[in-house]
Amino acid sequence: MLAEILLNGDVVESAGADNATATAAKAATQATRHFIGGIEAHYSATVSAIKTITVTRTVAGQSVTKTYKWDFAKGPFVHNFPLLIHGDYNTAVSVALDASGTGGILGQVAMWVASA
């Protein structure tokens, strides 16, 4: 017998961060596990540099990060996971984007999160 799970998804996005790390986070919720389906990161103007996008979650009680490097001279970073990734129950998940390196250029990051 297969168990069915109904996922209710939302986009969680950071505020624009002016030459600072932009972070989008889904807070821990009691008896709930958060599933990430994809991430997106961009800057308000062209950034001709390779920057880091980091997904953080807790798995088996340990903090786990998945790091991507992207050349933002090519445009925004968009990645859909072929399978949803998740953390433990009762833990937060987050994604962060490096600072732009230039004042006045805002970085913003988002993730699609479903919780069950």
N, CA, C and O atoms as a GROMACS GRO file, in nm:
protein
  464
    1MET      N    1   0.084  -0.117   0.000
    1MET     CA    2   0.000   0.000   0.000
    1MET      C    3   0.089   0.124   0.000
    1MET      O    4   0.183   0.134   0.079
    2LEU      N    5   0.059   0.216  -0.087
    2LEU     CA    6   0.135   0.341  -0.097
    2LEU      C    7   0.070   0.450  -0.014
    2LEU      O    8  -0.052   0.464  -0.012
    3ALA      N    9   0.152   0.526   0.055
    3ALA     CA   10   0.102   0.641   0.130
    3ALA      C   11   0.100   0.761   0.038
    3ALA      O   12   0.193   0.780  -0.040
    4GLU      N   13  -0.003   0.842   0.046
    4GLU     CA   14  -0.011   0.963  -0.035
    4GLU      C   15   0.020   1.083   0.052
    4GLU      O   16  -0.022   1.091   0.168
    5ILE      N   17   0.095   1.177  -0.006
    5ILE     CA   18   0.127   1.301   0.063
    5ILE      C   19   0.079   1.416  -0.024
    5ILE      O   20   0.112   1.421  -0.143
    6LEU      N   21   0.004   1.506   0.033
    6LEU     CA   22  -0.041   1.625  -0.039
    6LEU      C   23   0.057   1.736  -0.008
    6LEU      O   24   0.075   1.774   0.108
    7LEU      N   25   0.120   1.790  -0.113
    7LEU     CA   26   0.217   1.897  -0.096
    7LEU      C   27   0.153   2.030  -0.132
    7LEU      O   28   0.089   2.043  -0.235
    8ASN      N   29   0.172   2.127  -0.047
    8ASN     CA   30   0.121   2.261  -0.068
    8ASN      C   31   0.242   2.351  -0.085
    8ASN      O   32   0.313   2.377   0.012
    9GLY      N   33   0.267   2.400  -0.207
    9GLY     CA   34   0.390   2.473  -0.234
    9GLY      C   35   0.377   2.624  -0.232
    9GLY      O   36   0.270   2.679  -0.258
   10ASP      N   37   0.487   2.688  -0.202
   10ASP     CA   38   0.498   2.834  -0.199
   10ASP      C   39   0.635   2.875  -0.250
   10ASP      O   40   0.731   2.798  -0.242
   11VAL      N   41   0.642   2.994  -0.303
   11VAL     CA   42   0.772   3.052  -0.335
   11VAL      C   43   0.816   3.132  -0.213
   11VAL      O   44   0.742   3.216  -0.162
   12VAL      N   45   0.937   3.105  -0.169
   12VAL     CA   46   0.995   3.178  -0.057
   12VAL      C   47   1.111   3.256  -0.115
   12VAL      O   48   1.204   3.198  -0.170
   13GLU      N   49   1.107   3.390  -0.102
   13GLU     CA   50   1.214   3.470  -0.160
   13GLU      C   51   1.270   3.569  -0.061
   13GLU      O   52   1.203   3.612   0.033
   14SER      N   53   1.394   3.605  -0.085
   14SER     CA   54   1.462   3.703  -0.001
   14SER      C   55   1.420   3.843  -0.041
   14SER      O   56   1.363   3.865  -0.148
   15ALA      N   57   1.450   3.936   0.045
   15ALA     CA   58   1.442   4.077   0.007
   15ALA      C   59   1.565   4.106  -0.078
   15ALA      O   60   1.661   4.029  -0.075
   16GLY      N   61   1.564   4.214  -0.152
   16GLY     CA   62   1.683   4.255  -0.226
   16GLY      C   63   1.792   4.293  -0.128
   16GLY      O   64   1.769   4.374  -0.037
   17ALA      N   65   1.910   4.237  -0.144
   17ALA     CA   66   2.022   4.265  -0.053
   17ALA      C   67   2.127   4.348  -0.126
   17ALA      O   68   2.184   4.303  -0.225
   18ASP      N   69   2.150   4.470  -0.077
   18ASP     CA   70   2.244   4.563  -0.139
   18ASP      C   71   2.387   4.528  -0.102
   18ASP      O   72   2.433   4.558   0.008
   19ASN      N   73   2.458   4.462  -0.194
   19ASN     CA   74   2.595   4.418  -0.173
   19ASN      C   75   2.610   4.342  -0.041
   19ASN      O   76   2.707   4.362   0.033
   20ALA      N   77   2.514   4.255  -0.013
   20ALA     CA   78   2.515   4.170   0.106
   20ALA      C   79   2.457   4.034   0.067
   20ALA      O   80   2.395   4.021  -0.038
   21THR      N   81   2.478   3.935   0.151
   21THR     CA   82   2.423   3.802   0.123
   21THR      C   83   2.271   3.806   0.128
   21THR      O   84   2.213   3.855   0.225
   22ALA      N   85   2.206   3.755   0.023
   22ALA     CA   86   2.060   3.746   0.019
   22ALA      C   87   2.022   3.604   0.063
   22ALA      O   88   2.077   3.506   0.012
   23THR      N   89   1.929   3.593   0.158
   23THR     CA   90   1.890   3.462   0.209
   23THR      C   91   1.738   3.449   0.212
   23THR      O   92   1.668   3.536   0.263
   24ALA      N   93   1.690   3.339   0.156
   24ALA     CA   94   1.547   3.303   0.164
   24ALA      C   95   1.540   3.180   0.253
   24ALA      O   96   1.615   3.084   0.233
   25ALA      N   97   1.451   3.182   0.352
   25ALA     CA   98   1.442   3.070   0.447
   25ALA      C   99   1.297   3.034   0.476
   25ALA      O  100   1.211   3.122   0.484
   26LYS      N  101   1.273   2.906   0.490
   26LYS     CA  102   1.143   2.855   0.536
   26LYS      C  103   1.167   2.805   0.677
   26LYS      O  104   1.243   2.710   0.698
   27ALA      N  105   1.103   2.869   0.774
   27ALA     CA  106   1.125   2.839   0.914
   27ALA      C  107   1.080   2.697   0.950
   27ALA      O  108   0.991   2.640   0.886
   28ALA      N  109   1.141   2.644   1.052
   28ALA     CA  110   1.102   2.513   1.103
   28ALA      C  111   0.957   2.518   1.149
   28ALA      O  112   0.913   2.617   1.208
   29THR      N  113   0.884   2.411   1.123
   29THR     CA  114   0.745   2.398   1.164
   29THR      C  115   0.729   2.262   1.233
   29THR      O  116   0.776   2.161   1.182
   30GLN      N  117   0.663   2.261   1.347
   30GLN     CA  118   0.646   2.138   1.423
   30GLN      C  119   0.581   2.028   1.340
   30GLN      O  120   0.480   2.051   1.273
   31ALA      N  121   0.639   1.908   1.343
   31ALA     CA  122   0.587   1.788   1.276
   31ALA      C  123   0.574   1.805   1.124
   31ALA      O  124   0.488   1.743   1.062
   32THR      N  125   0.659   1.890   1.065
   32THR     CA  126   0.653   1.918   0.921
   32THR      C  127   0.792   1.907   0.860
   32THR      O  128   0.892   1.944   0.922
   33ARG      N  129   0.796   1.856   0.739
   33ARG     CA  130   0.919   1.848   0.662
   33ARG      C  131   0.902   1.938   0.540
   33ARG      O  132   0.798   1.934   0.475
   34HIS      N  133   1.005   2.018   0.508
   34HIS     CA  134   1.002   2.107   0.392
   34HIS      C  135   1.077   2.042   0.275
   34HIS      O  136   1.188   1.991   0.292
   35PHE      N  137   1.015   2.046   0.156
   35PHE     CA  138   1.072   1.991   0.034
   35PHE      C  139   1.104   2.106  -0.061
   35PHE      O  140   1.019   2.192  -0.084
   36ILE      N  141   1.225   2.109  -0.117
   36ILE     CA  142   1.266   2.213  -0.211
   36ILE      C  143   1.262   2.156  -0.352
   36ILE      O  144   1.322   2.052  -0.379
   37GLY      N  145   1.190   2.224  -0.440
   37GLY     CA  146   1.177   2.178  -0.578
   37GLY      C  147   1.266   2.251  -0.676
   37GLY      O  148   1.296   2.199  -0.784
   38GLY      N  149   1.309   2.372  -0.641
   38GLY     CA  150   1.393   2.448  -0.731
   38GLY      C  151   1.439   2.578  -0.667
   38GLY      O  152   1.383   2.622  -0.566
   39ILE      N  153   1.541   2.639  -0.727
   39ILE     CA  154   1.594   2.765  -0.675
   39ILE      C  155   1.622   2.860  -0.792
   39ILE      O  156   1.644   2.818  -0.905
   40GLU      N  157   1.621   2.989  -0.761
   40GLU     CA  158   1.649   3.094  -0.860
   40GLU      C  159   1.725   3.205  -0.790
   40GLU      O  160   1.695   3.238  -0.676
   41ALA      N  161   1.824   3.262  -0.859
   41ALA     CA  162   1.902   3.373  -0.803
   41ALA      C  163   1.935   3.472  -0.913
   41ALA      O  164   1.961   3.434  -1.027
   42HIS      N  165   1.933   3.601  -0.878
   42HIS     CA  166   1.966   3.704  -0.976
   42HIS      C  167   2.011   3.832  -0.906
   42HIS      O  168   1.995   3.848  -0.785
   43TYR      N  169   2.068   3.922  -0.984
   43TYR     CA  170   2.107   4.054  -0.936
   43TYR      C  171   2.030   4.160  -1.014
   43TYR      O  172   1.981   4.133  -1.124
   44SER      N  173   2.020   4.279  -0.959
   44SER     CA  174   1.944   4.387  -1.022
   44SER      C  175   2.015   4.447  -1.142
   44SER      O  176   1.954   4.520  -1.221
   45ALA      N  177   2.142   4.418  -1.157
   45ALA     CA  178   2.221   4.464  -1.272
   45ALA      C  179   2.322   4.355  -1.304
   45ALA      O  180   2.342   4.262  -1.225
   46THR      N  181   2.385   4.366  -1.418
   46THR     CA  182   2.482   4.264  -1.458
   46THR      C  183   2.599   4.259  -1.360
   46THR      O  184   2.658   4.361  -1.326
   47VAL      N  185   2.629   4.139  -1.317
   47VAL     CA  186   2.745   4.114  -1.231
   47VAL      C  187   2.836   4.020  -1.309
   47VAL      O  188   2.801   3.905  -1.334
   48SER      N  189   2.952   4.071  -1.348
   48SER     CA  190   3.045   3.991  -1.429
   48SER      C  191   3.139   3.914  -1.339
   48SER      O  192   3.259   3.940  -1.335
   49ALA      N  193   3.082   3.818  -1.267
   49ALA     CA  194   3.164   3.740  -1.174
   49ALA      C  195   3.094   3.608  -1.144
   49ALA      O  196   2.972   3.596  -1.156
   50ILE      N  197   3.173   3.511  -1.106
   50ILE     CA  198   3.118   3.384  -1.060
   50ILE      C  199   3.085   3.399  -0.913
   50ILE      O  200   3.170   3.436  -0.832
   51LYS      N  201   2.962   3.369  -0.879
   51LYS     CA  202   2.914   3.382  -0.741
   51LYS      C  203   2.860   3.246  -0.694
   51LYS      O  204   2.838   3.155  -0.774
   52THR      N  205   2.839   3.235  -0.564
   52THR     CA  206   2.796   3.110  -0.503
   52THR      C  207   2.652   3.118  -0.455
   52THR      O  208   2.610   3.217  -0.396
   53ILE      N  209   2.579   3.011  -0.482
   53ILE     CA  210   2.442   2.993  -0.431
   53ILE      C  211   2.449   2.869  -0.342
   53ILE      O  212   2.499   2.764  -0.385
   54THR      N  213   2.400   2.879  -0.218
   54THR     CA  214   2.412   2.769  -0.123
   54THR      C  215   2.276   2.731  -0.066
   54THR      O  216   2.205   2.815  -0.012
   55VAL      N  217   2.240   2.604  -0.079
   55VAL     CA  218   2.118   2.549  -0.019
   55VAL      C  219   2.160   2.481   0.111
   55VAL      O  220   2.254   2.402   0.112
   56THR      N  221   2.090   2.512   0.220
   56THR     CA  222   2.122   2.454   0.351
   56THR      C  223   1.999   2.386   0.409
   56THR      O  224   1.889   2.442   0.407
   57ARG      N  225   2.020   2.266   0.461
   57ARG     CA  226   1.913   2.190   0.525
   57ARG      C  227   1.976   2.099   0.629
   57ARG      O  228   2.098   2.082   0.631
   58THR      N  229   1.894   2.038   0.714
   58THR     CA  230   1.941   1.945   0.814
   58THR      C  231   1.895   1.805   0.776
   58THR      O  232   1.776   1.782   0.755
   59VAL      N  233   1.990   1.712   0.768
   59VAL     CA  234   1.960   1.574   0.732
   59VAL      C  235   2.022   1.483   0.838
   59VAL      O  236   2.142   1.490   0.864
   60ALA      N  237   1.939   1.398   0.897
   60ALA     CA  238   1.984   1.306   1.003
   60ALA      C  239   2.057   1.382   1.114
   60ALA      O  240   2.156   1.335   1.169
   61GLY      N  241   2.005   1.502   1.144
   61GLY     CA  242   2.061   1.582   1.252
   61GLY      C  243   2.185   1.662   1.218
   61GLY      O  244   2.237   1.733   1.303
   62GLN      N  245   2.234   1.652   1.094
   62GLN     CA  246   2.355   1.723   1.052
   62GLN      C  247   2.321   1.830   0.949
   62GLN      O  248   2.238   1.808   0.861
   63SER      N  249   2.386   1.946   0.960
   63SER     CA  250   2.368   2.051   0.861
   63SER      C  251   2.435   2.008   0.731
   63SER      O  252   2.551   1.968   0.730
   64VAL      N  253   2.359   2.016   0.620
   64VAL     CA  254   2.408   1.974   0.489
   64VAL      C  255   2.393   2.092   0.394
   64VAL      O  256   2.288   2.156   0.389
   65THR      N  257   2.498   2.120   0.317
   65THR     CA  258   2.490   2.227   0.218
   65THR      C  259   2.514   2.171   0.079
   65THR      O  260   2.590   2.076   0.060
   66LYS      N  261   2.448   2.232  -0.016
   66LYS     CA  262   2.467   2.202  -0.158
   66LYS      C  263   2.505   2.335  -0.221
   66LYS      O  264   2.428   2.431  -0.215
   67THR      N  265   2.622   2.342  -0.282
   67THR     CA  266   2.675   2.467  -0.331
   67THR      C  267   2.684   2.466  -0.484
   67THR      O  268   2.729   2.369  -0.545
   68TYR      N  269   2.641   2.577  -0.543
   68TYR     CA  270   2.649   2.596  -0.688
   68TYR      C  271   2.732   2.720  -0.715
   68TYR      O  272   2.723   2.818  -0.641
   69LYS      N  273   2.814   2.716  -0.820
   69LYS     CA  274   2.888   2.833  -0.868
   69LYS      C  275   2.829   2.871  -1.002
   69LYS      O  276   2.806   2.784  -1.087
   70TRP      N  277   2.803   3.000  -1.023
   70TRP     CA  278   2.740   3.044  -1.148
   70TRP      C  279   2.802   3.176  -1.193
   70TRP      O  280   2.828   3.265  -1.113
   71ASP      N  281   2.824   3.185  -1.323
   71ASP     CA  282   2.875   3.308  -1.383
   71ASP      C  283   2.755   3.396  -1.417
   71ASP      O  284   2.686   3.372  -1.516
   72PHE      N  285   2.730   3.496  -1.335
   72PHE     CA  286   2.613   3.581  -1.353
   72PHE      C  287   2.623   3.675  -1.473
   72PHE      O  288   2.527   3.745  -1.505
   73ALA      N  289   2.738   3.677  -1.541
   73ALA     CA  290   2.746   3.749  -1.668
   73ALA      C  291   2.656   3.680  -1.772
   73ALA      O  292   2.618   3.741  -1.871
   74LYS      N  293   2.622   3.553  -1.748
   74LYS     CA  294   2.536   3.476  -1.839
   74LYS      C  295   2.388   3.494  -1.807
   74LYS      O  296   2.302   3.442  -1.879
   75GLY      N  297   2.356   3.567  -1.700
   75GLY     CA  298   2.218   3.588  -1.661
   75GLY      C  299   2.185   3.522  -1.530
   75GLY      O  300   2.274   3.475  -1.459
   76PRO      N  301   2.056   3.516  -1.496
   76PRO     CA  302   2.015   3.459  -1.368
   76PRO      C  303   2.043   3.308  -1.360
   76PRO      O  304   2.057   3.240  -1.461
   77PHE      N  305   2.052   3.260  -1.237
   77PHE     CA  306   2.070   3.117  -1.211
   77PHE      C  307   1.933   3.057  -1.180
   77PHE      O  308   1.861   3.106  -1.093
   78VAL      N  309   1.896   2.951  -1.252
   78VAL     CA  310   1.770   2.880  -1.228
   78VAL      C  311   1.801   2.730  -1.227
   78VAL      O  312   1.862   2.678  -1.320
   79HIS      N  313   1.758   2.662  -1.122
   79HIS     CA  314   1.781   2.518  -1.114
   79HIS      C  315   1.659   2.449  -1.055
   79HIS      O  316   1.615   2.482  -0.944
   80ASN      N  317   1.604   2.354  -1.129
   80ASN     CA  318   1.496   2.270  -1.079
   80ASN      C  319   1.555   2.135  -1.044
   80ASN      O  320   1.625   2.075  -1.126
   81PHE      N  321   1.528   2.086  -0.925
   81PHE     CA  322   1.579   1.956  -0.884
   81PHE      C  323   1.498   1.846  -0.952
   81PHE      O  324   1.375   1.856  -0.957
   82PRO      N  325   1.563   1.743  -1.004
   82PRO     CA  326   1.489   1.635  -1.069
   82PRO      C  327   1.398   1.561  -0.970
   82PRO      O  328   1.293   1.509  -1.007
   83LEU      N  329   1.439   1.557  -0.845
   83LEU     CA  330   1.358   1.504  -0.734
   83LEU      C  331   1.362   1.608  -0.624
   83LEU      O  332   1.462   1.677  -0.607
   84LEU      N  333   1.255   1.620  -0.549
   84LEU     CA  334   1.253   1.715  -0.438
   84LEU      C  335   1.360   1.677  -0.336
   84LEU      O  336   1.379   1.560  -0.306
   85ILE      N  337   1.429   1.778  -0.283
   85ILE     CA  338   1.522   1.753  -0.173
   85ILE      C  339   1.456   1.805  -0.046
   85ILE      O  340   1.372   1.894  -0.053
   86HIS      N  341   1.494   1.751   0.067
   86HIS     CA  342   1.429   1.791   0.193
   86HIS      C  343   1.525   1.782   0.309
   86HIS      O  344   1.633   1.723   0.300
   87GLY      N  345   1.482   1.841   0.418
   87GLY     CA  346   1.554   1.828   0.543
   87GLY      C  347   1.474   1.741   0.637
   87GLY      O  348   1.374   1.680   0.597
   88ASP      N  349   1.518   1.734   0.761
   88ASP     CA  350   1.448   1.658   0.864
   88ASP      C  351   1.318   1.728   0.902
   88ASP      O  352   1.297   1.845   0.870
   89TYR      N  353   1.232   1.654   0.970
   89TYR     CA  354   1.113   1.715   1.030
   89TYR      C  355   1.158   1.819   1.131
   89TYR      O  356   1.264   1.806   1.192
   90ASN      N  357   1.077   1.923   1.150
   90ASN     CA  358   1.100   2.027   1.251
   90ASN      C  359   1.226   2.109   1.227
   90ASN      O  360   1.283   2.163   1.322
   91THR      N  361   1.271   2.120   1.102
   91THR     CA  362   1.391   2.200   1.073
   91THR      C  363   1.364   2.296   0.958
   91THR      O  364   1.274   2.275   0.875
   92ALA      N  365   1.442   2.402   0.954
   92ALA     CA  366   1.431   2.503   0.849
   92ALA      C  367   1.512   2.460   0.727
   92ALA      O  368   1.601   2.376   0.736
   93VAL      N  369   1.479   2.519   0.612
   93VAL     CA  370   1.559   2.506   0.490
   93VAL      C  371   1.586   2.647   0.439
   93VAL      O  372   1.505   2.737   0.460
   94SER      N  373   1.699   2.666   0.372
   94SER     CA  374   1.729   2.800   0.322
   94SER      C  375   1.817   2.793   0.198
   94SER      O  376   1.880   2.692   0.168
   95VAL      N  377   1.819   2.905   0.127
   95VAL     CA  378   1.909   2.923   0.012
   95VAL      C  379   1.967   3.063   0.022
   95VAL      O  380   1.896   3.158   0.056
   96ALA      N  381   2.097   3.076  -0.008
   96ALA     CA  382   2.164   3.206   0.004
   96ALA      C  383   2.244   3.235  -0.123
   96ALA      O  384   2.294   3.145  -0.189
   97LEU      N  385   2.254   3.363  -0.154
   97LEU     CA  386   2.329   3.414  -0.270
   97LEU      C  387   2.435   3.510  -0.221
   97LEU      O  388   2.407   3.598  -0.139
   98ASP      N  389   2.558   3.494  -0.272
   98ASP     CA  390   2.668   3.584  -0.236
   98ASP      C  391   2.633   3.730  -0.264
   98ASP      O  392   2.550   3.760  -0.350
   99ALA      N  393   2.698   3.819  -0.191
   99ALA     CA  394   2.687   3.963  -0.218
   99ALA      C  395   2.736   3.993  -0.359
   99ALA      O  396   2.822   3.922  -0.412
  100SER      N  397   2.681   4.097  -0.419
  100SER     CA  398   2.716   4.133  -0.557
  100SER      C  399   2.861   4.178  -0.572
  100SER      O  400   2.922   4.159  -0.678
  101GLY      N  401   2.916   4.239  -0.467
  101GLY     CA  402   3.051   4.293  -0.475
  101GLY      C  403   3.054   4.440  -0.514
  101GLY      O  404   3.160   4.501  -0.519
  102THR      N  405   2.935   4.497  -0.543
  102THR     CA  406   2.924   4.638  -0.582
  102THR      C  407   2.805   4.701  -0.511
  102THR      O  408   2.693   4.650  -0.520
  103GLY      N  409   2.829   4.810  -0.442
  103GLY     CA  410   2.720   4.882  -0.377
  103GLY      C  411   2.615   4.926  -0.477
  103GLY      O  412   2.649   4.969  -0.587
  104GLY      N  413   2.489   4.917  -0.439
  104GLY     CA  414   2.380   4.957  -0.526
  104GLY      C  415   2.327   4.845  -0.615
  104GLY      O  416   2.222   4.861  -0.677
  105ILE      N  417   2.397   4.732  -0.621
  105ILE     CA  418   2.347   4.617  -0.698
  105ILE      C  419   2.288   4.518  -0.598
  105ILE      O  420   2.356   4.464  -0.512
  106LEU      N  421   2.158   4.496  -0.614
  106LEU     CA  422   2.085   4.410  -0.522
  106LEU      C  423   2.085   4.265  -0.569
  106LEU      O  424   2.067   4.238  -0.688
  107GLY      N  425   2.106   4.173  -0.478
  107GLY     CA  426   2.095   4.031  -0.506
  107GLY      C  427   1.964   3.980  -0.447
  107GLY      O  428   1.920   4.028  -0.343
  108GLN      N  429   1.903   3.884  -0.514
  108GLN     CA  430   1.779   3.825  -0.463
  108GLN      C  431   1.779   3.676  -0.498
  108GLN      O  432   1.821   3.637  -0.606
  109VAL      N  433   1.730   3.596  -0.405
  109VAL     CA  434   1.726   3.451  -0.423
  109VAL      C  435   1.588   3.400  -0.381
  109VAL      O  436   1.524   3.457  -0.294
  110ALA      N  437   1.544   3.292  -0.445
  110ALA     CA  438   1.414   3.234  -0.415
  110ALA      C  439   1.421   3.082  -0.427
  110ALA      O  440   1.508   3.028  -0.495
  111MET      N  441   1.328   3.015  -0.361
  111MET     CA  442   1.315   2.870  -0.374
  111MET      C  443   1.168   2.833  -0.371
  111MET      O  444   1.086   2.901  -0.309
  112TRP      N  445   1.136   2.725  -0.439
  112TRP     CA  446   1.000   2.671  -0.435
  112TRP      C  447   1.002   2.565  -0.327
  112TRP      O  448   1.081   2.471  -0.332
  113VAL      N  449   0.912   2.581  -0.227
  113VAL     CA  450   0.910   2.491  -0.112
  113VAL      C  451   0.769   2.437  -0.093
  113VAL      O  452   0.672   2.512  -0.096
  114ALA      N  453   0.759   2.306  -0.074
  114ALA     CA  454   0.635   2.240  -0.038
  114ALA      C  455   0.656   2.177   0.098
  114ALA      O  456   0.764   2.125   0.127
  115SER      N  457   0.554   2.180   0.182
  115SER     CA  458   0.567   2.128   0.318
  115SER      C  459   0.462   2.019   0.343
  115SER      O  460   0.348   2.030   0.298
  116ALA      N  461   0.503   1.917   0.414
  116ALA     CA  462   0.409   1.808   0.448
  116ALA      C  463   0.447   1.749   0.582
  116ALA      O  464   0.381   1.657   0.629
   0.00000   0.00000   0.00000
